[in-house]
Amino acid sequence: MSLFGLFTSAPEKALARKLAEHLAKNIPPKLMDKGRQVLSANRVSRLLEQAFETAKEHQLQTGMGFMKRAILANSFKWELQAKGYPKDFINVATEGLVVELSKARQSRNAK
């Protein structure tokens, strides 16, 4: 990785956009806002887990540190807000992302 690569957050922002677009394609924000009774909790959980797994793979490949994890989490939150998801869903999804990235980081450090 070049020295400049240490200071760019473009890959994390692009990943956040990709994760939010994947969620929006499979769980439209309007459905989440108005039709939660119709949604399967298992489906929502599965889609979030897929997003978290993609982020963990990115972390393992790039060696993301604290700042880039924070940039990814905040960018993910902003992307979800821009797509019109309800605030409670945004908070749960973002918190889940942060927890999963932290767990992945801890397990990597334990090896």
N, C-alpha and C positions, 0 to 999 in steps of 0.2 A: 504494500500500500504506500502510495506517495505521501509526502508530508501534507500536500493540499487535501488529500483524502481524509485526513484527520479532522478537517474543519468544515467539510461540506455535509449538509444534511439532506441533500437531494434524494439519495436512495431511500432514506427513512420516510420522507414526505411522499415519495412515489409509492412506497409500500402501503402507507396509510390510505392513500387514495384508492389503491387497488383493493385493499381489504374492505373499505367502505362501499365501493362499487359492487363488489361481490355480494355483500349483505343486501344492498339496495335491490340488486337483481333478484335475489331469492326471497327477501322479505321486504316488500315495498314499505316505505315509511308511513304512507297513509293507512295501510293495513295494520301496521303496528300501533298507530294512533287511535284508530276508530274500531278495529275489529279484532282486538286481542283475544276475545273468546273463541274466535275461529282458529287462531294459531295453535299449533301443537308446541308445547313446551319442549318436547324432545327435539323437534325440528329446529327451533330457535337455538337450543343448546348445542346441537350438532353443528350448525352453521358457525356459531361463535367459536366452538372448539376448533373447527377447520381454520378459521382466521387466526386463532392463537397459535396453532401448529405452524402455519406459514410464517408467522412472525418469529417463532422460536427457531425455525430453520434459518431464517435470515440472520438472526443473532449468532447462531453457531458458525455460519459461513463468514460473517464479517467481524466477529468479535466485538459486537456493539458494547460500548461502555455505558455508564450511567447517563451521560448527557444525550447520547443518541437514543437510548431507550425512552428518555423523557420527551425528546423531540417526536419520536414515533407515537407515543401515547397521546401527546397533545395534538398532533396532526390528525390522528385517528378520531379524537374527540371532535375537532373542528370540522372534519369531513362529515361525520355523522350529523352534526348540527346543521351544516350546509344542506344536507339532503333532507332535513326536516323530521328527523326522528325525535320522539318525545324525550324530554330531559332525563327521566328515570331510566330509560333504556340506555341512553348514552352513558350515564354514570356507571351502570352495571357492566356494560360492555368494555368501557375504558378501564375500570377497576380490574375486571377479569384479565384483560391484556397485560396490565402491569404485574399482577400476581403471577401469571404464567411466565412472563419474561424473567421475573425475579427468581422463580423456582428453577427455571432452566439455567440461569446464571449460577445459582447455588450448587446445583447438581454438577455443573461443569467444573466449578472450583473444587468440589469435593473429590474429583477424580485424580 
